Amino acid sequence: MTKFQQEENSSVQKGKNFEIKIEKLLTDANIKCEITGGPGDKGIDIKGMKKGVKFIIEYRSIINQIEKVLSQQSNGTIGIVAAPSMNKYTPGAKKTARTSIYNVILVDVNNIVIELNEIINKVYKKKYLIIF
């Protein structure tokens, strides 16, 4: 294997490719976002906004950093942990997402647009609920 092939198959390159795939899925669905991943990204690979609701995306199947990252964001920011498959999440990760004081969702990258739209619509409705 050449050095180029090794770099192409590195975990860093796989992460970059995944970020590009997610950004394309979201922008194709008219969801504003930008890749922020890289050295010093503070656990945020992609950030964006829809309907005034901010979200951050972290690529990995481990959820340990997302709550720390969300604690440094504005209130109501949605934290998304994206992985190639829901099978990548451990029972502990699923429990952490369910019981978190923050808006944390675990998604399969193939369903990220649907999941993101659903949670944004819920947050948006709560944020702008008008009582007569």
C-alpha positions as CSV (number, residue, x, y, z in Angstrom):
1,M,0.0,0.0,0.0
2,T,1.4,3.4,-1.0
3,K,1.6,6.3,1.4
4,F,-1.3,8.0,-0.5
5,Q,-3.5,4.9,-0.1
6,Q,-2.7,4.8,3.6
7,E,-3.6,8.5,4.0
8,E,-6.8,8.0,1.9
9,N,-7.9,5.2,4.3
10,S,-6.8,6.9,7.5
11,S,-9.4,7.6,10.2
12,V,-8.9,11.4,9.6
13,Q,-9.7,11.0,5.9
14,K,-12.7,8.8,6.6
15,G,-13.9,11.5,9.0
16,K,-13.4,14.2,6.4
17,N,-15.3,12.2,3.8
18,F,-18.1,11.6,6.2
19,E,-18.3,15.4,7.0
20,I,-18.5,16.1,3.3
21,K,-21.3,13.6,2.8
22,I,-23.3,15.0,5.7
23,E,-22.8,18.6,4.4
24,K,-24.0,17.6,1.0
25,L,-27.1,15.8,2.3
26,L,-28.1,18.8,4.4
27,T,-27.4,21.5,1.8
28,D,-29.3,19.4,-0.8
29,A,-32.2,19.6,1.6
30,N,-31.8,23.4,1.9
31,I,-30.4,23.2,5.4
32,K,-27.6,25.8,6.0
33,C,-24.5,24.3,7.5
34,E,-20.7,24.4,7.3
35,I,-17.9,22.0,8.1
36,T,-15.9,23.2,11.0
37,G,-14.1,19.9,11.8
38,G,-10.3,19.8,12.1
39,P,-7.7,20.5,14.7
40,G,-9.2,22.8,17.4
41,D,-12.8,22.2,16.3
42,K,-13.8,21.7,20.0
43,G,-15.9,18.6,19.1
44,I,-17.9,20.3,16.4
45,D,-17.6,18.8,13.0
46,I,-20.5,20.6,11.3
47,K,-22.6,23.5,12.5
48,G,-25.8,25.0,11.1
49,M,-29.1,26.6,11.6
50,K,-32.7,26.1,10.4
51,K,-35.8,28.1,11.4
52,G,-33.6,29.9,13.9
53,V,-32.7,26.7,15.6
54,K,-28.9,26.0,15.9
55,F,-27.5,22.6,15.6
56,I,-24.0,21.0,15.8
57,I,-23.0,17.6,14.4
58,E,-20.3,15.4,15.7
59,Y,-19.2,12.4,13.7
60,R,-18.5,9.3,15.7
61,S,-20.3,6.5,17.5
62,I,-19.1,7.7,20.9
63,I,-21.3,10.3,22.7
64,N,-19.0,11.3,25.6
65,Q,-18.1,14.8,24.3
66,I,-21.5,16.1,22.9
67,E,-22.9,17.1,26.3
68,K,-19.7,19.1,27.1
69,V,-19.8,20.7,23.7
70,L,-23.5,21.6,24.2
71,S,-22.8,23.1,27.6
72,Q,-20.8,25.7,25.8
73,Q,-23.4,26.5,23.2
74,S,-26.4,28.8,23.3
75,N,-29.5,27.4,25.0
76,G,-31.7,25.2,22.7
77,T,-28.8,24.1,20.4
78,I,-29.4,20.6,19.1
79,G,-26.5,18.2,19.4
80,I,-26.4,15.5,16.8
81,V,-24.1,12.5,16.9
82,A,-23.9,10.9,13.4
83,A,-22.6,7.4,12.6
84,P,-22.8,5.2,9.5
85,S,-25.4,3.0,11.2
86,M,-27.6,3.0,14.4
87,N,-25.9,-0.4,15.2
88,K,-22.7,1.6,16.0
89,Y,-24.2,3.1,19.2
90,T,-23.8,1.3,22.5
91,P,-26.7,0.9,24.9
92,G,-24.9,3.4,27.1
93,A,-24.8,6.0,24.3
94,K,-28.5,5.5,23.7
95,K,-29.2,6.0,27.4
96,T,-27.1,9.1,27.6
97,A,-28.9,10.7,24.6
98,R,-32.3,9.8,26.1
99,T,-31.6,11.1,29.6
100,S,-29.5,14.2,28.7
101,I,-30.6,17.6,29.8
102,Y,-29.6,18.8,26.3
103,N,-31.3,18.1,23.0
104,V,-29.1,15.2,21.9
105,I,-30.0,12.9,19.1
106,L,-28.2,9.9,17.7
107,V,-28.7,9.4,14.0
108,D,-27.8,7.1,11.1
109,V,-26.3,9.4,8.5
110,N,-28.8,8.1,5.9
111,N,-31.7,9.5,8.0
112,I,-30.0,12.7,9.2
113,V,-32.2,15.0,7.1
114,I,-35.5,13.4,8.4
115,E,-34.3,13.3,12.0
116,L,-33.0,16.8,12.0
117,N,-36.2,18.2,10.4
118,E,-38.3,16.4,13.0
119,I,-36.5,17.7,16.0
120,I,-36.2,21.2,14.6
121,N,-39.9,21.3,14.0
122,K,-40.5,20.2,17.6
123,V,-38.1,22.8,19.0
124,Y,-39.4,25.5,16.7
125,K,-43.0,24.9,17.7
126,K,-42.1,25.0,21.4
127,K,-40.1,28.2,20.8
128,Y,-42.8,30.0,19.0
129,L,-46.0,28.6,20.5
130,I,-48.6,31.3,20.8
131,I,-51.2,31.0,23.5
132,F,-54.4,32.9,23.1
